[in-house]
């Protein structure tokens, strides 16, 4: 007989924290596109775990605009995110990422909260959220805390979460734009096929610019270190500058300095090191409509 | 911990008694004998097990049934390939796939027809790029996709023709 973990399906957050068992490892079931694979592959200690299905909790599905931020509920799926106009307007890098995220039929179920909680260094949403200085709201029983996204990951597939911690929403600051400036953003990755790519390497860029003048830029890379990395030194090089080939070359050197890619079943360290630099050149060329390759 | 779960399968109400974490794919095949839903990879890679799910708020989408827990389906409507034809009359998408020879071994066909149905329900005039994107989660190892693509182009015309004739 196949053994299954305990299962709860609360309808509200209040109900969830009332029912949550204290003596079991809690797995929140969101879209299930990763977690059900772990269950099938016997990677879950079924006897001592409880799966808490979030699919009936309507209060986790929303995209709202506040004075300073856009707030996104953790149960928002990638297809909803891809079509959302607030997201398109304020965070083009998110929209760019959604277009290449997994497959469309998985995007229909997979959620942004699940992608964060899974904590894979190749999780596609993560580098993008790093470039946008995203904050994450986490609830556990009566406590609520807010953390910067780059503080919650401690290693591949590892977060600093305590048992029962639930991601409830993402808080992403809107950018104030001076006249003539616009917000631009992009996400690129390399993998084995065009669709359904689990990244061998990925890059996200978000910037405020006017033609080739950069007011502010953030660059983050995925799958080339134990966690996603935001490369602050590139921001220091490029902020408040007119873009040129020398600056772009210096930026590539910064990427090579901070990454620590590995050999694994998906790719090799050497390949990742080369390809992530190319991804940066390709992305910056596309964003600023100039060929920075040569 | 078995639970009674009620949902609608091809417009008929069904009740199953099983663990809510059993996948929709397994429930359809093992408990309900709906073997038209194919088990390819069982990990969301191939799309052979695609079904259409309609939410309580009437939004419908295609997805991999191997990655859906049956507990999450409670109260929802599920459409498999068996739900498309009206008795002996095939759905225009099914006809187009036959006409264009888009079926070889047939294992990917239910999934591909269902993603096409979902695409055309939401977007009756997809561009070539939108078609390619829509089917990108469904693998076919026989046809090389050319005939599948042609079948979808044909289906768009057929579906439109039928819709227009119904308007009159």
Contacts between the chains, C-beta under 8 A, distances in Angstrom:
chain1	res1	chain2	res2	distance
A	2	B	19	8.0
A	2	B	22	8.0
A	4	B	1	7.2
A	4	B	19	4.4
A	4	B	21	4.8
A	4	B	22	7.4
A	5	B	21	6.9
A	6	B	1	7.0
A	7	B	1	6.5
A	7	B	3	7.9
A	7	B	19	7.2
A	7	B	20	4.9
A	7	B	21	5.6
A	7	B	71	6.3
A	9	B	20	7.0
A	9	B	71	5.8
A	9	B	74	8.0
A	29	B	21	7.9
A	29	B	69	6.5
A	29	B	72	7.7
A	31	B	67	7.7
A	32	B	67	5.4
A	32	B	68	6.3
A	32	B	69	5.7
A	32	B	72	7.1
A	33	B	44	5.9
A	33	B	64	7.9
A	33	B	67	4.9
A	36	B	21	7.8
A	36	B	23	6.4
A	36	B	66	7.6
A	36	B	67	5.2
A	36	B	68	7.7
A	36	B	69	6.4
A	37	B	43	5.3
A	37	B	44	7.1
A	37	B	67	7.3
A	39	B	21	6.7
A	40	B	23	7.9
A	40	B	42	6.7
A	40	B	43	7.4
A	51	B	21	6.0
A	51	B	69	8.0
A	53	B	20	7.3
A	53	B	69	6.8
A	53	B	71	5.7
A	53	B	72	6.2
A	55	B	71	8.0
A	55	B	72	4.5
A	79	B	61	7.0
A	102	B	44	8.0
A	102	B	137	7.6
A	103	B	44	7.7
A	103	B	47	7.1
A	103	B	136	5.7
A	103	B	137	2.7
A	104	B	115	7.8
A	104	B	133	6.1
A	104	B	134	5.9
A	104	B	136	6.4
A	104	B	137	5.7
A	105	B	47	6.1
A	105	B	50	6.1
A	105	B	61	7.8
A	105	B	62	5.1
A	105	B	63	5.0
A	105	B	64	5.8
A	105	B	115	6.4
A	105	B	137	4.2
A	105	B	138	7.5
A	106	B	44	5.6
A	106	B	63	7.2
A	106	B	64	6.5
A	106	B	67	7.1
A	106	B	137	6.3
A	108	B	61	4.1
A	108	B	62	6.8
A	108	B	63	4.9
A	109	B	63	5.2
A	109	B	64	7.9
A	109	B	67	6.5
A	109	B	68	7.0
A	194	B	136	7.2
A	195	B	136	3.5
A	195	B	137	6.4
A	196	B	45	6.6
A	196	B	136	7.2
A	196	B	137	6.4
